[in-house]
Amino acid sequence: MMSTTNWTDKTAVIEEKLNMTQAWDKTFPKSGKVSHRKITFHNRYGITLAADMYIPKNADGKLPAVAVAGPFGAVKEQASGLYAQTIAEMGFLTIAFDPSYTGESGGHPRFVASPDINTEDFCAAVDFLSVQDNVDPQRIGILGICGWGGMALNAAAIDTRIKATVTVTMYDMSRVTANGYFDSIDEESRYKLKDNLNRQRTEDYRNGNYALAGGLPDSVPEDAPFYVKDYFDYYKTPRGYHPRSLNSNGGWNVTSSLSFINMPILSYSQEIRNAVLVIHGEKAHSCYFSRDAFAKLKGENKELLIIPGAVHTDLYDNTEIIPFDKIKSFFDSYLK
């Protein structure tokens, strides 16, 4: 007689021990209205992510929560941390996290971007928040800045636990990588781009390391496009420079672009049923990403807010322009 054994899967995710600074090394001042601590969580690919958690002082009971990330190529000590701390001052528990392979988060090789893994990072943040004793799992939202605005919409399209999504100065990274700015790249140009990137793969494998694309230059010529000057003014000056920021330093792996060309995000964004607020600056070179993404959304709980006169990086750190009151009222309405 054949016996059977009931196997129990005891596999557990063991989080990597990360080297996280405990010093306040942000590009914005520390608030006295919230408590702050470093935390870690993991995604379903087994990568351990580092985050800053902000909790309103004297908070009681289960709180609504918001996970924040971005801009693309930035770290949590920059714009995402400013947003997370400010939203925590409004009564929400928040986390600002470093994406996989960047900042203080784990993942090797370093400086890799992926439309799948980066979308998963947002969903993993929701995993973490959902099991916290001081968080109401039915009141979780996300906020994505720049390229992470696109990732936030992509996460909202797959993760029904996300009750409210805010995008700020959004980029669709797959669209801009495959098509160039203002969709200026044709099929032949895209083929040449793919050919160059695949040649780089061979060189990387031969050399045993991954070439970096480079962040912002140390200086910009007078005739540089305005958006280059805009980014320079944030990432390469005391205003927003951080030693762990990719855009401030060596940039992404060159070959990270391949997956964005081949795997477009926002394919199912029209199926998002929960609330979305899309915010962009009127004068931002990137505003068309938000306008087009918003046009695809359906339902009465979607809103587009254009900030008059604002350029792309104004919404990174200009607290006189960033519509925090609107963000608060949006989250209050849909995370109640």
Stockholm file with secondary structure:
# STOCKHOLM 1.0

chainA/1-336         MMSTTNWTDKTAVIEEKLNMTQAWDKTFPKSGKVSHRKITFHNRYGITLAADMYIPKNADGKLPAVAVAGPFGAVKEQASGLYAQTIAEMGFLTIAFDPSYTGESGGHPRFVASPDINTEDFCAAVDFLSVQDNVDPQRIGILGICGWGGMALNAAAIDTRIKATVTVTMYDMSRVTANGYFDSIDEESRYKLKDNLNRQRTEDYRNGNYALAGGLPDSVPEDAPFYVKDYFDYYKTPRGYHPRSLNSNGGWNVTSSLSFINMPILSYSQEIRNAVLVIHGEKAHSCYFSRDAFAKLKGENKELLIIPGAVHTDLYDNTEIIPFDKIKSFFDSYLK
#=GR chainA/1-336 SS CCCCCCCCCCCCCCCCCCCCCCSCCCSSCCCSSEEEEEEEEECTTSCEEEEEEEEETTCCSCEEEEEEECSTTCCTTSHHHHHHHHHHHTTCEEEEECCTTSTTSCCSSSSCCCHHHHHHHHHHHHHHHHTCTTEEEEEEEEEEETHHHHHHHHHHHHCTTCCEEEEESCCCHHHHHHHCGGGCCCHHHHHHHHHHHHHHHHHHHHHTSCCBCCCSCSSCCTTSCHHHHHHHHHHTSTTTCCTTCTTTTTCSBGGGHHHHHHSCSCTTGGGCCSEEEEEEETTCTTHHHHHHHHHHCCSTTEEEEEETTCCTTHHHHCTTTSCHHHHHHHHHHHCC
#=GC SS_cons         CCCCCCCCCCCCCCCCCCCCCCSCCCSSCCCSSEEEEEEEEECTTSCEEEEEEEEETTCCSCEEEEEEECSTTCCTTSHHHHHHHHHHHTTCEEEEECCTTSTTSCCSSSSCCCHHHHHHHHHHHHHHHHTCTTEEEEEEEEEEETHHHHHHHHHHHHCTTCCEEEEESCCCHHHHHHHCGGGCCCHHHHHHHHHHHHHHHHHHHHHTSCCBCCCSCSSCCTTSCHHHHHHHHHHTSTTTCCTTCTTTTTCSBGGGHHHHHHSCSCTTGGGCCSEEEEEEETTCTTHHHHHHHHHHCCSTTEEEEEETTCCTTHHHHCTTTSCHHHHHHHHHHHCC
//
